[in-house]
Structures are given as structure tokens and as C-alpha cells.
């Protein structure tokens, strides 16, 4: 899977842009605040349909304009695909329209056409930030991989909103509560099963990559999925049964606190170094290395399970890495089908790459 063309109009600081990425390594280099991260954000939006920087997506529209347009051509195993996403300001919000091969499609049909794995400096909060960031890691990967997962996630979210509204109203209705719980069990069990398999595969790869990244004698990285509901076994019937039991036990507490307390919306992933919680003991370098290992592992899992390589987007990934870790990381990128990296300078020992110099929302290609 790779992009062959990227075009932007009125996106962030770009009035008009068209470029042709190369297979393999694409480096966007330039000073800060020139538009490098904006390029990765645009590519990510073409893959996931959403910004990784803001939930107020009208912010991506260039100042003074009412509409931003992104488009790209990609080569995938099934052939060629043309993607488009248009964001139009509407009051304090925005409206998005998605297109595939010139035809408008709904978001569910758009998601996953081109899959992406993204690293930004904000991802360091995966280690020490709140658990919703770690749940977002699972959801982003699995929703791109599986339409069934995205459908279950969307349904679960809608039911959860409805149940929480019912709980906030404070008017007991046993029959209605039962209906909500049954629907949450159906969708939530599907989410937890998928997450369990995904994190197991992710952890295995991340442990190996981290070991190679830090070198001999380094710490052991472990990822552990901590579901909110634990069944007697990781089988659908056992998880669903445990879910029902836990919901029943929490009924009084949920009514008193007026919020849903049980389900995959409270799942967690633990990052451990030598068996200790990384957020409690890890240095900044250890945390960065752990997150980079997880992102490379995510890429590997999606490629293996989907049969096609996703795009890898890496924003300011090489800063704060010592020479050994930087060289190892760059060596791993040599095996990636297509990767987009931003940096303020061309790194030493760079693998063959297409280099784009970025200055004031203009890009100029030069060869290494």
C-alpha cells in the first residue's frame, strides 16, 4: 500500500499543494512551524477520516476559507484507489464528505481503504497519560482493520450514551436498563475479544523490537491488556457471562453515581519494564523507546493480519534518540513499504530517501 499523489487545498497553512511521494522513505525536513506536521495530519485524515491533532476539525480549514479539500491516489493490492475528504465549516463545527474513486461514501465505507499508523510526540502520553489514550490506540488500529469492529464500537458508543442519559435522569426503569445492558454485552464482548487478540500480538512484537532498540542488557518491555470484565476464559460465552454478572453487581452503584461503570469503555493497557509500571519508573528515553516499539509493532501486526502494509507516519520521531537507537530505528524503516517522516534536519546515516524541503507551506523536492 502506498500513496502516489497527495493534493491539498486550504488545509491548515497550505493554500494549494500537490506532490508525488516515493515508495519507501519520504522525509519532510524544515524548521518548526513551516507545515511538516500538517502534511502528516492530512495523510492521516485521508486514511482514518479524522485529525490526530484536534476534535474541532473546522480548525484544519485555512484561515479565511470555509472549506478544505484533501485528495490522494493510492496503490493497494486490489488495484488503484482515489480518496477524497472535504471539510466544510458550519457554524462552530464542520461537515465532512468522503469520496472513493469519485463517488461519495459514508464514513464506515471509507475507513480502512488506506490504513495508517501514526507517531507524534503527543503519543508519549500513551505511557503516562489517561487510559482513554491507550484505548484509542486499540480502537484506531482495529477499526481500520475490521469493519465489524468499527460497527461494534460505534454501536457500543451510541448505547453507552443512551444508558448514561437514562442514569442521569434518575428515573428507575428496570426493563429499559435491562435492554441497555443486553446491548452493551453484545457489542462490548465483541470489542474485548478483538482487543485481547490484538494486544497479545502487539505485545509479542513490541517486546522483541524494544529489546533490539535498547541493546543487550536492556530492560524487558511487556504490554498487558487489562479488560474491565474478566471471564473464566477468553471465550465469547465466558466474557459475556462475566459481563452480565458484573453489570448486575454494579447496578446500585451505577444508579447512585448516575454513570455506567462496567464495560470496555474502562479497559486498560499496562506498559511494564522488567515487571514494573513504566509510568512510575521510566525515564523520558525509556518511554519514547517503548512507544516507538509499540508503533513499529502496530505496523507489523496490521501488515501481517491485513495482508497489506499500512502507511507509517512519523512526526519528529528521531529527536531525543541517541545515535545507537536512531540508527537502529532508521534501519527498521528501510523495510517499510512507504513511510513519511518529519525532521528539522537530515539525520546522519539516512537510508535512501526522497527528501522534501518544507518552508512556509511550500515544498521543494531534492535527492539525498
LUMTORPA-300619 format. One record per residue (C-alpha): residue in one letter; x, y, z; residue number from 1. Coordinates in nm, 2 decimals, padded with zeros to 4 digits, m for minus. Each point is the difference from the previous one (the first is absolute). Example, Ala and Ser with C-alpha at 12.3 -4.5 7.8 and 13.67 -1.06 7.14 Angstrom:
REM LUMTORPA-300619
   midren        x        y        z   timar
        A    01.23   m00.45    00.78       1
        S    00.14    00.34   m00.07       2
This chain:
REM LUMTORPA-300619
   midren        x        y        z   timar
        X    00.00    00.00    00.00       1
        X    00.15    00.34   m00.10       2
        X   m00.11    00.35   m00.10       3
        X    00.10    00.11   m00.34       4
        X   m00.16    00.35    00.02       5
        X   m00.10    00.24    00.27       6
        X   m00.19    00.32   m00.05       7
        X   m00.12    00.26    00.25       8
        X   m00.21    00.32   m00.04       9
        X   m00.05    00.24    00.29      10
        X    00.11   m00.25    00.26      11
        X    00.18    00.16    00.30      12
        X    00.26    00.23   m00.14      13
        X   m00.01   m00.15   m00.35      14
        X   m00.19    00.19   m00.26      15
        X    00.08   m00.25   m00.28      16
        X    00.24   m00.29    00.00      17
        X    00.06   m00.30   m00.22      18
        X    00.28   m00.24    00.04      19
        X    00.10   m00.36   m00.11      20
        X    00.14   m00.20    00.29      21
        X    00.25   m00.27   m00.08      22
        X   m00.02   m00.37    00.11      23
        X    00.21   m00.06    00.31      24
        X    00.13    00.29    00.21      25
        X   m00.14    00.36   m00.04      26
        X    00.16    00.26    00.21      27
        X   m00.16    00.34    00.06      28
        X    00.27    00.23    00.14      29
        X   m00.01    00.36    00.11      30
        X   m00.02    00.24    00.30      31
        X   m00.28   m00.02    00.24      32
        X   m00.34    00.15   m00.08      33
        X    00.04   m00.03   m00.38      34
        X   m00.27   m00.26   m00.06      35
        X    00.18   m00.34    00.04      36
        X   m00.24   m00.14    00.26      37
        X   m00.29    00.13   m00.21      38
        X    00.10   m00.23   m00.28      39
        X   m00.01   m00.30    00.22      40
        X   m00.33    00.11    00.15      41
        X   m00.15    00.02   m00.36      42
        X    00.13   m00.35   m00.09      43
        X   m00.14   m00.14    00.32      44
        X   m00.34    00.16   m00.06      45
        X   m00.01   m00.15   m00.35      46
        X    00.05   m00.34    00.17      47
        X   m00.21    00.03    00.32      48
        X   m00.23    00.28   m00.10      49
        X    00.09    00.18    00.32      50
        X    00.27    00.24    00.13      51
        X    00.25   m00.13    00.25      52
        X    00.05    00.36    00.13      53
        X   m00.35    00.13    00.08      54
        X   m00.35   m00.10    00.04      55
        X   m00.12    00.34   m00.12      56
        X    00.08   m00.07   m00.36      57
        X   m00.11    00.33   m00.13      58
        X    00.34    00.11    00.12      59
        X    00.17   m00.18   m00.29      60
        X   m00.16    00.24   m00.24      61
        X    00.24    00.28   m00.11      62
        X   m00.07    00.33    00.16      63
        X   m00.25    00.21   m00.20      64
        X   m00.14   m00.30   m00.19      65
        X   m00.31   m00.21    00.05      66
        X    00.11   m00.33   m00.15      67
        X    00.31   m00.22   m00.01      68
        X    00.05   m00.28   m00.25      69
        X    00.24   m00.30    00.03      70
        X    00.05   m00.26   m00.27      71
        X    00.24   m00.28   m00.08      72
        X    00.06   m00.28   m00.24      73
        X    00.12   m00.33    00.15      74
        X    00.11   m00.34   m00.13      75
        X   m00.14   m00.29    00.21      76
        X    00.00   m00.37   m00.06      77
        X   m00.34    00.02   m00.17      78
        X    00.12    00.27   m00.24      79
        X   m00.02    00.38    00.01      80
        X   m00.22    00.20    00.22      81
        X   m00.07    00.38    00.00      82
        X   m00.10    00.15    00.34      83
        X   m00.14    00.34    00.08      84
        X   m00.11    00.17    00.32      85
        X   m00.17    00.35    00.01      86
        X   m00.04    00.19    00.32      87
        X   m00.25    00.29    00.00      88
        X   m00.05    00.24    00.28      89
        X   m00.35    00.01    00.14      90
        X   m00.06    00.24    00.29      91
        X    00.24   m00.10    00.28      92
        X    00.04   m00.35   m00.15      93
        X    00.07   m00.16   m00.33      94
        X   m00.14   m00.25   m00.25      95
        X    00.21   m00.26   m00.18      96
        X   m00.07   m00.17   m00.33      97
        X    00.20   m00.31   m00.10      98
        X    00.06   m00.13   m00.35      99
        X    00.14   m00.32   m00.15     100
        X    00.08   m00.02   m00.37     101
        X   m00.21    00.31   m00.06     102
        X   m00.31   m00.12    00.18     103
        X   m00.12    00.13    00.34     104
        X    00.00   m00.27    00.27     105
        X   m00.10   m00.02    00.37     106
        X    00.28    00.00    00.26     107
        X   m00.04   m00.37    00.08     108
        X    00.07   m00.08   m00.37     109
        X    00.29    00.24   m00.02     110
        X    00.19   m00.11    00.31     111
        X    00.27   m00.25   m00.07     112
        X    00.04    00.06   m00.37     113
        X    00.35    00.12    00.08     114
        X    00.12   m00.08    00.34     115
        X    00.25    00.21    00.20     116
        X    00.22   m00.04    00.31     117
        X    00.09    00.34    00.15     118
        X    00.26    00.11    00.26     119
        X    00.01    00.36    00.13     120
        X    00.17    00.14    00.31     121
        X   m00.34    00.00    00.17     122
        X    00.00   m00.38   m00.01     123
        X    00.25    00.00    00.28     124
        X   m00.31    00.05    00.22     125
        X   m00.09   m00.36   m00.09     126
        X    00.23   m00.10    00.29     127
        X   m00.09    00.26    00.27     128
        X   m00.32    00.15   m00.13     129
        X   m00.36   m00.10    00.08     130
        X   m00.13   m00.35   m00.12     131
        X   m00.22    00.15   m00.27     132
        X    00.31    00.06   m00.20     133
        X    00.10   m00.37    00.02     134
        X   m00.36   m00.10   m00.09     135
        X    00.02    00.23   m00.30     136
        X    00.32   m00.19   m00.11     137
        X   m00.20   m00.32   m00.01     138
        X   m00.30    00.15   m00.16     139
        X    00.19    00.18   m00.28     140
        X    00.18   m00.31   m00.11     141
        X   m00.29   m00.24    00.03     142
        X   m00.26    00.23   m00.16     143
        X    00.23    00.04   m00.31     144
        X    00.05   m00.37   m00.01     145
        X   m00.35   m00.13    00.05     146
        X   m00.33    00.16   m00.11     147
        X   m00.17   m00.24    00.25     148
        X    00.21    00.15    00.28     149
        X   m00.09    00.36   m00.10     150
        X   m00.37   m00.09   m00.02     151
        X    00.01   m00.15    00.35     152
        X    00.20    00.30    00.13     153
        X   m00.25    00.25   m00.15     154
        X   m00.30   m00.20    00.14     155
        X    00.16   m00.03    00.34     156
        X    00.06    00.37    00.01     157
        X   m00.35    00.09   m00.09     158
        X   m00.15   m00.24    00.26     159
        X    00.23    00.13    00.26     160
        X   m00.11    00.36   m00.06     161
        X   m00.36   m00.11    00.03     162
        X    00.05   m00.20    00.32     163
        X    00.19    00.29    00.16     164
        X   m00.28    00.24   m00.09     165
        X   m00.25   m00.24    00.16     166
        X    00.22   m00.02    00.31     167
        X    00.04    00.37    00.03     168
        X   m00.38    00.04   m00.02     169
        X   m00.03   m00.19    00.32     170
        X   m00.33   m00.16   m00.08     171
        X    00.02   m00.38    00.06     172
        X   m00.12   m00.22   m00.29     173
        X    00.12   m00.36    00.05     174
        X   m00.12   m00.11   m00.34     175
        X    00.18    00.28   m00.19     176
        X    00.32   m00.05    00.21     177
        X   m00.01   m00.37   m00.09     178
        X   m00.03    00.08   m00.37     179
        X    00.30    00.23    00.01     180
        X    00.21   m00.26    00.19     181
        X   m00.09   m00.27   m00.24     182
        X    00.11    00.21   m00.30     183
        X    00.32    00.11    00.18     184
        X    00.08   m00.36    00.07     185
        X   m00.04   m00.10   m00.37     186
        X    00.21    00.28   m00.14     187
        X    00.25    00.02    00.29     188
        X    00.08   m00.37    00.00     189
        X    00.10    00.03   m00.37     190
        X    00.22    00.30    00.08     191
        X    00.18   m00.18    00.29     192
        X    00.06   m00.31   m00.20     193
        X    00.16    00.19   m00.28     194
        X    00.21    00.21    00.24     195
        X    00.13   m00.30    00.18     196
        X    00.13   m00.16   m00.33     197
        X    00.14    00.33   m00.12     198
        X    00.19    00.09    00.31     199
        X    00.14   m00.36    00.02     200
        X    00.14    00.04   m00.35     201
        X    00.11    00.36    00.07     202
        X    00.18   m00.09    00.32     203
        X    00.20   m00.29   m00.16     204
        X    00.14    00.23   m00.27     205
        X    00.05    00.30    00.23     206
        X    00.21   m00.20    00.24     207
        X    00.23   m00.12   m00.27     208
        X    00.04    00.34   m00.16     209
        X    00.07    00.17    00.33     210
        X    00.26   m00.25    00.08     211
        X    00.18    00.07   m00.32     212
        X   m00.05    00.37    00.03     213
        X    00.16    00.03    00.35     214
        X    00.27   m00.26   m00.06     215
        X    00.14   m00.28    00.20     216
        X   m00.05    00.02    00.37     217
        X   m00.30    00.23   m00.03     218
        X   m00.33   m00.02    00.17     219
        X   m00.29   m00.23   m00.11     220
        X   m00.31    00.18   m00.13     221
        X   m00.33   m00.17    00.06     222
        X   m00.35    00.10   m00.10     223
        X   m00.30   m00.13    00.19     224
        X   m00.36    00.03   m00.10     225
        X   m00.21    00.07    00.31     226
        X   m00.37   m00.04   m00.10     227
        X   m00.26    00.15    00.23     228
        X   m00.19   m00.34   m00.02     229
        X    00.20   m00.32    00.05     230
        X   m00.16   m00.32   m00.10     231
        X    00.09   m00.35    00.12     232
        X    00.17   m00.04   m00.34     233
        X    00.05    00.24   m00.30     234
        X   m00.30   m00.16   m00.17     235
        X   m00.31    00.19   m00.11     236
        X   m00.24   m00.18    00.22     237
        X    00.22    00.03    00.31     238
        X    00.06    00.38   m00.06     239
        X   m00.37    00.06   m00.06     240
        X   m00.10   m00.19    00.31     241
        X    00.25    00.19    00.22     242
        X   m00.11    00.33   m00.16     243
        X   m00.36   m00.08    00.10     244
        X    00.10   m00.09    00.36     245
        X    00.21    00.31    00.04     246
        X   m00.28    00.23   m00.13     247
        X   m00.24   m00.15    00.24     248
        X    00.24    00.05    00.29     249
        X    00.06    00.36   m00.10     250
        X   m00.37    00.10   m00.04     251
        X   m00.03    00.18    00.33     252
        X    00.33    00.18   m00.04     253
        X   m00.09    00.11   m00.36     254
        X   m00.34    00.13    00.12     255
        X    00.17    00.20    00.28     256
        X    00.28    00.14   m00.21     257
        X   m00.22    00.04   m00.31     258
        X    00.26   m00.14   m00.24     259
        X    00.09   m00.33   m00.16     260
        X    00.27   m00.17    00.20     261
        X    00.05   m00.33   m00.19     262
        X    00.12   m00.08   m00.35     263
        X    00.28    00.04   m00.25     264
        X   m00.02    00.38    00.03     265
        X    00.20   m00.06    00.32     266
        X    00.26   m00.24   m00.15     267
        X    00.37    00.07    00.05     268
        X    00.34   m00.10   m00.13     269
        X    00.30   m00.01    00.23     270
        X    00.35    00.08   m00.12     271
        X    00.25   m00.18    00.22     272
        X    00.38    00.00    00.01     273
        X    00.15   m00.30    00.18     274
        X   m00.34   m00.05    00.15     275
        X   m00.04    00.35    00.14     276
        X   m00.24    00.26   m00.12     277
        X    00.19    00.21   m00.25     278
        X   m00.18    00.33    00.09     279
        X    00.13   m00.03    00.36     280
        X    00.36   m00.08   m00.07     281
        X    00.09    00.08   m00.37     282
        X    00.22    00.27   m00.12     283
        X   m00.10    00.22   m00.30     284
        X    00.23   m00.21   m00.22     285
        X   m00.15   m00.32    00.12     286
        X   m00.35    00.13   m00.06     287
        X    00.08    00.12   m00.35     288
        X    00.17   m00.33   m00.09     289
        X   m00.30   m00.20    00.14     290
        X   m00.25    00.21   m00.21     291
        X    00.21   m00.03   m00.32     292
        X    00.02   m00.38    00.06     293
        X   m00.38   m00.01    00.03     294
        X   m00.05    00.20   m00.31     295
        X    00.23   m00.22   m00.21     296
        X   m00.18   m00.30    00.15     297
        X   m00.34    00.15   m00.09     298
        X    00.13    00.03   m00.36     299
        X    00.12   m00.36    00.00     300
        X   m00.33   m00.13    00.14     301
        X   m00.22    00.19   m00.25     302
        X    00.22   m00.11   m00.29     303
        X    00.00   m00.37    00.11     304
        X   m00.37   m00.02    00.08     305
        X   m00.12    00.21   m00.29     306
        X    00.23   m00.14   m00.26     307
        X    00.10    00.35   m00.11     308
        X    00.24    00.26    00.14     309
        X   m00.15    00.32    00.15     310
        X    00.15    00.34   m00.04     311
        X    00.24    00.09    00.28     312
        X   m00.01    00.37    00.11     313
        X    00.27    00.12    00.24     314
        X    00.01    00.36    00.13     315
        X    00.32    00.12    00.16     316
        X    00.08   m00.36    00.08     317
        X    00.38    00.02    00.01     318
        X    00.04    00.27    00.26     319
        X    00.13   m00.10    00.34     320
        X    00.13   m00.34   m00.14     321
        X    00.37   m00.07    00.05     322
        X    00.21   m00.10   m00.30     323
        X   m00.04   m00.38    00.07     324
        X   m00.38    00.01    00.03     325
        X   m00.04    00.25   m00.29     326
        X    00.21   m00.23   m00.24     327
        X   m00.19   m00.31    00.11     328
        X   m00.33    00.18   m00.05     329
        X    00.09    00.13   m00.35     330
        X    00.11   m00.36   m00.09     331
        X   m00.34   m00.12    00.08     332
        X   m00.16    00.26   m00.22     333
        X    00.20   m00.14   m00.30     334
        X   m00.24   m00.29    00.00     335
        X   m00.31    00.21   m00.01     336
        X   m00.20    00.02   m00.32     337
        X   m00.06    00.37    00.04     338
        X    00.08    00.22    00.29     339
        X   m00.04    00.38    00.05     340
        X    00.24    00.16    00.25     341
        X    00.03    00.37    00.12     342
        X    00.33    00.14    00.13     343
        X    00.16    00.34    00.05     344
        X    00.32   m00.14   m00.16     345
        X    00.11   m00.29   m00.22     346
        X    00.12   m00.26    00.24     347
        X    00.35   m00.16   m00.03     348
        X    00.01   m00.35   m00.16     349
        X   m00.34    00.05   m00.17     350
        X   m00.12   m00.28   m00.21     351
        X   m00.07    00.08   m00.37     352
        X   m00.29    00.25    00.00     353
        X   m00.20    00.25   m00.18     354
        X    00.05    00.33    00.18     355
        X   m00.25    00.28    00.00     356
        X    00.11    00.34    00.14     357
        X   m00.29    00.17    00.17     358
        X    00.00    00.38    00.04     359
        X   m00.31    00.22    00.06     360
        X   m00.24   m00.26   m00.14     361
        X    00.20   m00.05   m00.31     362
        X    00.19   m00.32   m00.08     363
        X    00.30   m00.06   m00.22     364
        X    00.13   m00.34   m00.09     365
        X    00.37   m00.08    00.01     366
        X    00.18   m00.33   m00.02     367
        X    00.23   m00.13    00.28     368
